[in-house]
Structure formats: structure tokens, C-alpha cells
């Protein structure tokens, strides 16, 4: 459980609930409960209105500073009611944290498939060789995901389109 003092510290630097939970897990706490070390976190509070690029799956991408040189990080946004194109990555793995909105993520390998409900704070991984597709719930909020890609994203040729679970709308 996050103490009120720590929550106030987290809120004072404008972190969303998912970041607060991630920060809580990453903290090294001193013997009196004081924060002894806070890792450098990416910020996305001042994202530009226009995306830096449109991903091969059709989502809007805004570039973020990654916390380490062995990865890249982005903020992905899918408008309400939108279904991405299904893709599979050639060489990278992705770690996702949903930071806004609601939706679903479909993942499929030769061993099976599953659908994960996405909402604030949900974390998941897209392992190498996994086919995946995601969609945003209808409503007034877009689906927002912070994605860490390891190794760093090499370019659009990384994502290969494939057959998905749902019909893409973008």
C-alpha cells in the first residue's frame, strides 16, 4: 500500500496512477520510510497534439525519452471505437502499460491466443513472434499506452501485417 506521504510526493510531480504504482515498485526506501532513490522516469504530461508518426498498426505515436539505451519508449494513442491493424514484430519485444481509456489487446502465438482487457494500470508484454491487435472502447476517451520496446525500435519494416481477431478500422 502506498502511504499518503508517498502519494502526495507522486502527485506533486504529475504522475498518473499507473506511473505511481510502477514508481512504488521501483523505489528503494530508507529505514524510516523515506524515499532514498527515485529512478528517472519518462514524462508524457506535455505531449504534442499531433503525433510524431503513425505506427504500422495505425495508432498515433508520440516519442518519449527511454529510461535506458537498450530500449525505446513511446506513447501510443488509439481513438475511441478504433481497431488497429494486426501485426507481428520481427526482432523486438514490447512492454505495455495502459495509462488511459479502455480497450482490449489480442495476442496470438502457435501455442494459443488470449484477449486482455486494457484499463489504467494494466501491464502486459508482447513477446517476440506474437501476433497482436488492439482496440479502443467506444466512448469519449482514447486508449493510451506507454510502450517500451527492447531492443530500440528499428523502423517500420519491423512490423509485419498479419490476420487479426477483429476487422481493422484504420
C-alpha positions, 0 to 999 in steps of 0.5 A: 500500500502506498502511504499518503506521504508517498502519494502526495510526493507522486502527485506533486510531480504529475504522475498518473496512477499507473506511473505511481504504482510502477514508481512504488515498485521501483523505489528503494526506501530508507529505514524510516520510510523515506524515499532514498532513490527515485529512478528517472522516469519518462514524462508524457504530461506535455505531449504534442497534439499531433503525433510524431508518426503513425505506427504500422498498426495505425495508432498515433505515436508520440516519442518519449525519452527511454529510461535506458539505451537498450530500449525505446519508449513511446506513447501510443494513442488509439481513438475511441471505437478504433481497431488497429491493424494486426501485426507481428514484430520481427526482432523486438519485444514490447512492454505495455502499460495502459495509462488511459481509456479502455480497450482490449489487446489480442495476442496470438502465438502457435501455442494459443491466443488470449484477449486482455482487457486494457484499463489504467494500470494494466501491464502486459508484454508482447513477446517476440513472434506474437501476433497482436491487435488492439482496440479502443472502447467506444466512448469519449476517451482514447486508449493510451499506452506507454510502450517500451520496446527492447531492443530500440525500435528499428523502423517500420519494416519491423512490423509485419501485417498479419490476420487479426481477431477483429476487422481493422478500422484504420 
